[in-house]
């Protein structure tokens, strides 16, 4: 697997996106991707499938530290307070400590 370095983190060059997937489909796709060796998973609040992504990560036989997880804040959240609350919501839905 090839990586790029960003801010001292090694990020897999190829990741799995979950756009236009239901929660269940995101769960299935992320589960399969992790089994196949993918370690970069991308979702977003607007995709409305963070819970499925998080469940797949939790159920996978992969250390969380090996997974580079990205999500995106809903663009309607513009104030600092809204962004902070938005990120906290993603952390909760994904069931992770860091994103």
C-alpha distances in whole Angstrom, upper triangle without the diagonal:
4,7,10,13,16,19,18,15,11,10,7,8,8,11,14,17,20,23,26,25,28,27,27,25,22,23,22,19,17,18,17,13,13,14,12,9,9,9,11,14,17,21,24,28,29,27,29,26,25,27,25,22,23,24,21,19,22,23,19,18,16,17,17,16,12,13,13,16,18,22,24,28,31,32,36,35,36,38,36,38,36,33,33,34,32,29,31,31,27,27,30,28,25,26,24,25,23,21
4,7,10,13,17,15,13,9,8,6,6,8,11,14,17,21,23,26,26,29,29,29,26,24,25,24,21,19,21,20,16,16,17,15,12,11,11,11,15,17,21,24,27,29,27,29,27,26,28,26,23,24,26,23,21,24,25,22,21,18,19,19,17,14,14,13,16,18,21,23,27,30,31,34,34,35,36,35,37,35,32,32,34,31,28,30,31,27,27,30,29,26,27,25,26,23,21
4,7,10,13,12,9,6,5,4,5,8,11,14,17,20,22,26,26,29,28,29,27,24,24,25,22,19,21,21,17,16,19,17,13,12,11,10,14,16,19,22,25,27,26,28,26,24,27,26,22,23,25,23,20,23,25,21,21,18,18,17,15,12,13,11,14,15,19,21,24,27,28,32,31,32,33,32,33,32,29,29,31,29,26,28,29,25,25,28,27,24,25,23,23,20,18
4,6,10,10,8,6,5,6,6,10,12,16,18,21,23,26,27,29,29,30,28,25,26,27,24,21,23,23,19,19,22,20,17,15,13,12,15,16,19,22,25,26,26,28,26,25,27,27,23,24,27,24,22,25,27,24,24,21,20,19,17,15,14,12,15,15,18,20,23,26,27,30,29,30,31,29,32,31,27,27,30,27,24,27,28,25,24,28,27,24,26,23,23,20,18
4,7,6,5,5,6,9,10,13,14,18,20,23,25,28,29,31,30,32,30,27,28,29,26,23,25,25,22,21,24,22,19,17,15,13,16,17,20,22,25,27,27,29,27,25,28,28,24,24,27,26,23,25,27,25,25,21,20,19,16,15,15,12,15,15,18,20,23,26,26,30,29,29,30,28,30,29,26,26,28,26,23,26,27,24,24,27,27,24,26,22,22,18,17
4,5,5,6,7,10,11,14,15,18,19,22,23,27,28,30,29,31,29,26,27,29,26,23,25,26,22,22,25,24,21,18,15,13,16,16,19,20,23,25,25,27,26,23,26,27,23,23,26,25,22,25,27,25,26,22,21,19,16,15,15,12,14,13,16,17,20,23,23,27,25,25,26,24,26,26,22,22,25,23,20,23,25,22,21,25,25,23,24,21,20,16,14
4,6,8,10,14,15,18,18,21,22,24,26,29,30,32,31,33,32,28,29,31,28,25,27,29,25,24,27,27,23,21,18,16,18,18,20,21,24,26,26,28,27,25,27,28,24,24,27,27,24,26,29,27,27,23,21,19,16,17,16,13,15,15,17,18,20,24,24,27,25,25,25,22,25,25,21,21,24,23,20,22,24,22,21,25,26,23,24,21,19,16,14
4,7,9,13,15,18,18,21,23,26,27,31,31,33,32,33,32,29,29,31,28,25,27,28,25,23,26,26,22,20,17,16,18,19,22,23,26,28,28,30,29,26,28,29,25,24,27,26,23,25,28,26,26,22,20,18,15,15,15,13,15,16,19,20,23,26,27,30,28,28,28,25,27,28,24,23,26,25,22,24,26,23,22,26,27,24,24,21,19,16,15
4,6,10,12,15,15,18,19,22,24,28,28,30,28,30,29,25,25,27,25,21,23,24,21,19,22,22,18,16,13,12,15,16,19,20,23,26,25,27,25,22,25,25,21,21,24,23,19,22,24,22,22,18,16,15,11,11,11,9,12,13,16,18,21,24,25,29,27,27,28,25,27,27,23,22,25,23,20,22,24,21,19,23,24,21,21,18,17,14,13
4,7,9,12,13,16,18,21,23,27,27,29,28,29,27,24,24,25,23,20,22,22,19,17,20,19,15,14,11,10,14,15,19,21,24,26,25,27,25,23,25,25,21,21,24,22,19,21,23,21,21,17,16,14,12,10,11,9,12,13,17,19,22,26,27,30,29,29,30,28,30,29,25,25,27,25,22,24,25,22,21,25,25,21,22,19,19,16,14
4,6,9,9,12,14,18,20,23,23,26,25,26,24,21,21,23,20,17,19,19,16,15,18,17,14,11,9,7,10,12,15,18,21,23,22,24,22,20,22,22,18,19,21,20,17,20,22,19,20,16,15,14,12,10,9,7,10,10,14,16,20,23,24,28,26,27,29,27,28,27,24,24,26,24,20,23,24,20,20,23,23,19,21,18,18,15,13
4,5,7,10,13,16,19,22,22,24,24,24,22,19,20,20,17,15,17,17,13,13,15,14,11,8,7,6,10,12,15,18,22,23,22,24,22,20,22,21,18,19,21,19,16,20,21,18,18,15,15,14,13,10,9,8,10,12,15,18,21,24,26,29,28,29,31,29,31,30,26,26,28,25,22,25,25,22,21,24,23,20,22,19,20,17,15
4,7,10,13,16,18,22,22,25,25,25,23,20,21,22,18,16,19,18,14,15,17,15,13,10,10,8,11,12,16,19,22,23,22,24,23,21,24,23,19,21,23,21,19,22,24,21,21,18,19,18,17,14,13,11,13,13,16,18,22,24,25,29,28,29,31,30,32,30,27,28,29,27,24,26,27,23,23,26,25,22,24,22,23,20,17
4,7,10,13,15,19,19,22,22,22,20,17,19,18,15,13,16,15,11,12,15,13,11,8,8,7,9,10,14,17,21,22,20,22,20,19,22,20,17,19,21,18,17,21,22,19,20,17,18,18,17,14,12,11,12,13,15,17,21,23,25,28,28,30,32,31,32,30,27,28,29,26,24,26,26,22,23,25,24,21,23,21,23,20,17
4,7,10,12,16,15,18,18,19,16,14,15,15,12,10,13,13,9,10,13,12,10,7,7,4,6,7,11,14,18,18,16,19,16,16,18,17,13,15,18,15,14,18,19,16,18,15,17,15,16,13,10,9,9,10,12,15,19,21,22,26,26,27,30,29,30,28,25,25,26,23,21,23,23,19,19,22,20,17,20,18,20,18,15
4,7,10,13,12,15,15,15,13,10,12,12,8,7,11,10,7,9,12,11,11,7,8,6,5,6,9,12,16,16,14,16,14,13,16,14,11,14,15,13,13,16,17,15,17,15,17,16,17,14,11,11,10,10,12,14,18,20,22,25,25,27,29,29,30,27,24,25,26,22,20,23,22,18,19,21,18,16,18,18,20,18,15
4,6,9,9,12,13,14,12,9,12,12,9,9,12,13,10,12,15,15,14,11,11,9,6,5,6,9,13,13,10,13,11,12,14,13,10,13,15,13,14,17,18,17,20,18,20,18,19,17,13,12,10,9,10,12,15,16,18,21,22,24,27,27,27,25,22,23,23,20,19,21,20,16,18,20,17,15,18,18,20,18,15
4,6,6,9,9,11,9,6,9,10,8,8,12,12,11,13,16,16,16,13,14,11,8,6,5,8,11,11,7,10,8,9,12,10,8,12,13,12,13,16,17,17,20,19,20,18,20,19,15,14,12,11,10,12,15,15,18,20,21,24,26,26,27,24,21,23,22,19,18,20,18,15,17,18,15,13,17,17,20,19,16
4,6,9,10,13,10,9,12,13,11,12,15,16,15,17,20,19,20,17,17,14,11,8,7,8,10,9,6,9,9,11,14,12,11,15,17,16,17,20,21,20,24,22,24,22,23,22,18,17,14,12,11,11,14,14,16,18,19,22,25,26,26,23,21,23,22,18,18,21,18,15,18,19,16,15,19,20,22,21,17
4,7,10,11,9,9,13,13,12,13,17,17,16,19,21,21,22,19,20,18,14,12,10,10,12,9,6,9,9,12,14,13,13,16,17,17,19,21,22,22,25,25,26,24,26,25,21,20,17,16,14,14,16,15,17,19,21,24,27,28,28,24,23,25,24,20,20,22,20,17,20,21,17,17,21,22,25,24,20
4,6,8,6,5,9,10,9,11,13,14,14,17,19,19,20,18,19,17,13,12,10,11,12,11,7,8,7,10,12,10,10,14,14,14,16,18,19,19,22,22,24,22,25,23,20,19,17,16,14,15,17,17,19,21,22,25,28,29,29,25,24,25,24,20,20,22,19,17,19,19,16,15,19,20,23,22,20
4,5,5,6,8,10,10,12,14,15,16,18,20,21,22,20,20,19,15,14,11,12,12,11,8,7,6,10,10,8,10,13,13,13,16,18,18,19,22,23,25,23,25,25,21,21,18,17,16,17,18,17,20,21,23,26,28,29,28,25,24,25,23,20,20,21,18,16,19,18,14,14,17,20,23,23,21
4,6,5,6,9,10,11,12,14,15,16,18,20,21,19,19,18,14,13,11,12,12,12,9,7,4,7,7,5,7,10,10,10,13,14,15,16,20,20,22,20,23,22,19,19,16,16,14,16,18,17,21,22,22,26,28,28,27,24,23,23,22,19,19,19,16,14,16,15,11,11,14,17,20,20,18
4,5,5,6,9,10,11,12,14,15,17,18,20,19,19,19,15,15,14,15,15,16,12,11,8,10,9,6,9,11,10,10,13,14,13,15,19,20,22,20,24,23,20,21,18,19,17,19,21,21,24,25,26,30,32,32,31,28,26,27,25,22,22,22,19,17,19,18,14,14,16,18,22,22,21
4,5,5,6,8,10,11,12,14,15,16,18,17,18,17,14,14,12,15,16,15,12,12,9,11,11,8,9,12,12,10,14,16,15,15,19,19,22,21,24,22,19,20,17,18,17,19,21,21,24,25,26,30,32,32,32,29,27,28,26,23,23,24,21,18,20,20,16,15,18,20,23,23,21
4,5,5,6,8,10,10,12,14,15,16,14,15,14,10,10,9,12,13,13,10,10,6,8,9,6,6,9,9,8,11,13,13,13,17,17,19,17,20,19,16,16,14,14,13,16,18,18,21,23,24,27,29,29,29,26,24,25,23,20,20,20,18,15,17,17,13,12,15,16,20,19,17
4,6,5,6,9,10,11,12,14,16,14,15,14,11,12,11,14,15,16,13,12,8,9,8,5,5,8,7,5,8,10,10,10,14,15,17,16,19,18,15,16,14,15,15,18,20,21,24,26,26,29,31,30,30,27,25,26,24,21,20,21,18,16,16,16,13,11,13,15,19,19,17
4,6,5,6,9,10,11,12,14,14,15,15,13,14,14,17,18,19,15,15,11,13,12,8,9,11,10,7,11,13,11,11,14,15,18,17,21,19,16,18,16,18,18,21,23,24,27,29,29,32,34,34,33,31,29,29,28,25,24,24,22,19,20,20,17,15,17,18,22,22,20
4,5,5,6,9,10,11,12,11,13,13,10,12,12,15,17,18,14,15,11,13,13,10,9,12,12,9,11,14,13,12,15,15,18,17,20,18,15,16,14,16,16,19,22,22,25,28,28,31,33,33,33,30,28,28,28,24,23,24,22,19,20,20,17,15,18,18,22,21,19
4,5,5,6,8,10,11,9,10,10,7,9,10,14,16,17,14,15,11,11,12,8,6,9,9,6,7,11,10,9,12,12,14,13,16,14,11,12,11,13,14,17,20,21,24,27,27,29,31,31,30,28,26,26,25,22,21,22,20,17,17,18,15,13,15,15,18,18,16
4,6,5,6,9,10,10,11,12,10,13,14,17,19,21,17,17,14,13,13,10,8,10,9,5,7,10,8,7,9,10,13,13,16,14,12,14,14,16,17,20,23,25,28,30,30,33,34,33,33,31,29,28,28,25,23,24,22,19,19,19,17,14,15,16,19,19,18
4,5,5,6,9,9,11,13,12,14,16,19,21,22,19,19,16,16,16,13,11,14,13,9,11,13,11,9,11,12,15,16,18,16,14,16,16,18,19,22,25,27,29,32,32,35,37,36,36,34,31,31,31,28,26,27,25,22,22,23,20,17,19,19,23,22,20
4,5,5,6,5,8,9,9,12,14,17,20,21,18,19,16,16,16,13,11,13,13,10,10,14,13,10,12,11,14,14,16,13,11,13,13,15,17,20,23,25,28,30,30,33,35,34,34,32,29,29,29,26,24,26,24,21,21,22,20,17,19,18,21,20,18
4,5,5,5,6,9,9,12,15,18,21,22,20,20,17,16,16,14,11,12,12,9,8,11,10,7,8,7,11,11,13,10,9,11,12,15,17,20,24,26,28,31,31,33,35,33,34,32,29,29,29,26,24,24,24,20,20,21,19,16,17,16,19,18,17
4,6,7,10,12,13,16,18,22,24,26,22,23,19,19,19,16,14,15,14,10,11,13,11,8,8,8,12,13,15,13,12,15,16,18,21,24,27,29,32,35,34,37,38,37,37,35,33,32,32,30,27,28,27,24,23,24,22,19,19,19,22,21,20
4,6,9,12,13,16,18,22,25,26,23,24,21,20,21,18,16,17,17,13,13,16,15,11,11,11,14,16,17,14,13,15,16,19,21,24,28,30,32,35,35,37,39,38,38,36,33,33,34,31,28,30,29,25,25,26,24,21,22,21,24,23,22
4,6,9,11,15,18,21,25,26,23,24,21,20,21,18,16,17,17,14,13,15,15,11,11,9,12,13,14,10,10,12,14,17,20,23,27,29,31,34,34,36,37,36,37,35,32,32,32,30,27,28,28,24,23,25,24,20,21,20,22,21,19
4,6,8,11,14,18,21,23,20,21,18,17,19,17,13,15,16,13,11,15,15,12,12,10,12,12,13,10,8,10,11,13,16,19,23,25,28,31,30,32,34,33,33,32,29,29,29,26,24,25,25,21,21,23,21,18,19,18,20,18,17
4,6,10,13,17,20,22,20,21,18,16,18,16,13,13,15,12,10,13,14,11,12,9,10,9,10,6,5,6,8,11,14,18,21,24,26,29,28,30,32,30,31,29,26,26,26,24,21,22,22,19,18,20,19,16,17,15,17,15,13
4,7,10,14,17,19,17,19,16,14,17,15,12,13,15,13,11,15,16,14,15,12,13,11,11,9,6,5,6,8,11,14,18,20,22,26,25,27,28,27,28,26,23,23,24,21,19,20,20,17,17,19,18,14,17,15,16,14,11
4,7,10,14,15,13,15,12,11,13,12,8,10,13,11,9,13,14,13,15,13,14,12,13,11,7,6,5,6,9,12,15,18,20,23,22,25,27,25,26,24,21,21,22,19,16,18,18,14,14,17,15,12,14,13,15,13,10
4,7,11,12,10,12,11,9,13,12,9,11,14,13,12,15,17,16,19,16,17,14,15,14,11,9,6,5,6,9,12,14,16,19,19,21,24,23,24,21,18,19,20,16,15,17,16,12,14,16,14,12,15,14,16,14,10
4,7,9,7,9,7,7,10,10,8,10,13,12,12,15,17,17,20,18,19,16,17,17,13,11,8,6,5,7,10,11,14,17,17,19,22,21,22,19,16,17,17,14,13,15,13,10,12,14,11,10,13,13,16,14,11
4,5,5,7,8,7,11,12,10,12,15,15,15,18,20,20,23,22,22,19,20,20,16,14,10,8,4,4,7,8,10,13,13,16,18,18,19,16,13,15,15,11,10,13,11,8,11,13,11,10,14,14,16,15,11
4,5,6,7,7,10,12,11,12,15,16,17,18,21,22,25,24,24,20,22,22,19,17,13,11,7,6,6,6,9,11,11,14,16,17,16,13,12,13,12,8,9,11,9,7,11,12,9,10,14,15,16,15,13
4,5,8,9,12,13,13,15,18,18,19,21,23,24,27,26,27,23,25,25,21,19,16,13,10,8,8,6,9,10,12,15,18,19,18,15,14,16,15,11,13,15,12,11,14,15,13,14,17,18,20,19,16
4,5,8,10,11,11,13,15,16,17,19,21,21,25,24,25,22,24,23,20,18,15,13,10,9,11,10,12,14,15,18,21,22,22,18,17,19,17,14,14,16,14,11,15,15,12,13,16,18,20,19,16
4,6,8,9,10,12,14,15,16,18,19,21,24,24,24,21,24,24,20,19,16,14,11,11,12,10,14,15,15,19,21,22,21,18,17,18,16,13,14,15,12,10,13,13,10,11,14,16,19,19,16
4,5,5,6,9,10,11,13,14,16,17,21,20,21,19,21,21,17,17,14,13,11,12,13,13,16,18,18,22,24,24,23,20,19,19,18,15,15,15,13,10,13,12,9,9,12,14,17,17,15
4,5,5,6,9,10,11,12,14,15,19,18,19,16,18,18,15,14,11,10,8,10,12,12,16,17,17,20,22,22,21,18,16,17,15,12,12,12,10,7,9,9,6,5,9,11,14,13,12
4,5,5,6,9,10,10,12,14,18,18,18,16,19,19,16,16,13,13,12,14,15,16,19,20,20,23,24,24,23,20,19,19,17,14,14,13,11,9,10,9,5,5,8,10,14,15,14
4,5,5,6,9,10,10,12,16,16,18,15,19,19,15,16,13,14,13,15,17,18,21,23,22,26,27,27,26,23,22,22,20,18,17,17,14,12,13,12,9,8,10,12,16,16,15
4,6,5,6,9,10,11,14,14,15,13,16,15,12,12,10,11,10,13,16,17,20,22,22,25,26,26,25,23,21,21,20,17,15,16,14,11,11,12,9,7,9,11,14,14,12
4,5,5,6,9,10,13,13,13,11,14,14,11,12,10,11,11,14,16,18,21,23,22,25,26,25,24,22,20,19,18,16,14,14,12,10,9,9,7,4,6,7,11,12,11
4,5,5,6,8,12,13,14,12,16,16,13,15,13,15,15,18,19,21,24,26,25,28,29,28,27,25,23,23,21,19,18,17,15,13,12,11,9,7,7,10,14,15,14
4,5,5,6,10,10,12,11,15,14,12,14,12,14,15,18,21,22,25,27,27,30,31,30,29,27,25,25,24,21,19,19,18,15,14,14,12,9,10,12,15,16,15
4,5,5,8,8,9,7,11,11,8,11,9,12,14,17,20,22,25,27,26,29,30,28,28,26,24,23,22,20,18,18,17,14,13,13,12,9,9,9,12,13,12
4,6,8,9,9,8,12,12,11,14,12,15,16,20,22,24,27,29,27,30,31,29,28,27,25,24,23,21,19,18,17,15,13,13,12,9,8,9,12,13,14
4,7,9,10,10,14,14,13,16,15,18,19,22,24,26,30,31,30,33,34,33,32,30,28,27,26,24,22,21,20,18,16,16,15,12,11,12,16,17,17
4,5,8,9,12,11,11,14,14,17,19,22,25,27,30,32,31,34,35,34,33,31,29,28,27,26,23,23,22,19,18,18,17,14,13,13,16,17,17
4,7,9,12,11,11,15,16,19,21,25,28,30,33,35,34,37,38,36,35,34,32,30,30,28,26,25,25,22,20,21,20,17,16,15,18,18,19
4,6,8,7,8,12,13,17,19,23,26,28,31,34,32,35,36,34,33,32,29,28,28,27,24,24,24,21,19,20,19,16,15,14,16,16,16
4,5,6,7,11,12,16,19,22,25,28,31,33,31,34,34,32,32,31,28,26,27,25,22,22,23,20,17,19,19,15,14,12,13,13,14
4,5,5,8,9,13,15,19,21,24,27,29,28,30,30,28,28,27,24,23,23,22,18,18,19,16,14,15,16,12,11,9,10,10,11
4,6,8,10,13,16,20,22,25,28,30,28,30,30,28,28,28,25,23,24,23,19,19,21,18,15,18,18,15,14,11,11,10,11
4,7,10,13,16,20,23,26,28,31,29,31,32,30,30,29,26,25,26,24,21,22,22,19,17,20,20,16,16,13,14,12,12
4,6,10,13,16,19,22,25,28,26,28,29,27,28,27,23,23,23,21,18,19,20,16,15,17,17,13,14,11,12,11,10
4,7,10,14,17,20,22,25,24,25,26,24,25,24,21,20,22,19,16,18,18,15,14,17,16,13,14,12,13,10,8
4,7,10,13,16,19,22,20,22,24,22,23,21,18,18,18,16,13,15,15,11,11,14,13,10,12,10,11,8,6
4,7,10,13,15,18,17,19,21,19,20,19,15,16,17,14,11,14,14,10,11,14,13,11,13,12,13,10,6
4,7,10,12,15,14,16,18,17,18,16,13,14,14,11,9,12,11,8,10,12,11,10,13,12,13,11,7
4,6,8,11,11,13,15,15,16,13,10,12,13,9,8,12,11,9,11,14,13,12,15,15,16,13,10
4,6,8,7,9,12,12,12,10,7,9,10,6,7,10,10,8,11,13,13,13,16,16,16,14,11
4,5,6,9,12,13,13,10,8,11,11,8,9,12,11,10,14,15,14,15,18,18,19,18,15
4,5,7,10,12,13,10,9,13,13,10,12,15,14,14,17,19,18,19,22,22,22,20,17
4,6,9,12,12,9,9,13,12,10,13,15,14,15,18,19,18,20,23,23,24,22,20
4,6,8,9,5,5,9,9,7,10,12,12,13,16,17,17,18,21,21,21,20,18
4,7,8,6,6,10,11,10,12,15,15,16,18,20,20,22,24,23,23,21,19
4,5,5,6,9,10,10,12,14,15,16,18,20,21,22,24,24,23,21,20
4,5,5,6,9,10,11,12,14,15,17,18,20,21,22,21,20,18,18
4,5,5,6,8,10,11,12,14,15,17,18,20,21,21,19,18,18
4,6,5,6,9,10,10,12,14,15,16,18,20,20,19,18,17
4,5,5,6,9,10,11,12,14,15,16,18,17,17,15,14
4,5,5,6,9,10,11,12,14,15,16,16,14,13,13
4,5,5,6,9,10,11,12,14,15,15,14,14,14
4,5,5,6,9,10,11,12,14,14,14,14,12
4,5,5,6,9,10,10,12,11,11,10,9
4,5,5,6,9,10,10,10,10,10,10
4,5,5,6,8,10,11,11,12,11
4,5,5,6,8,9,10,10,8
4,6,5,6,6,6,7,7
4,5,5,7,8,10,11
4,5,8,11,12,11
4,5,9,9,9
4,7,9,10
4,6,7
4,7
4
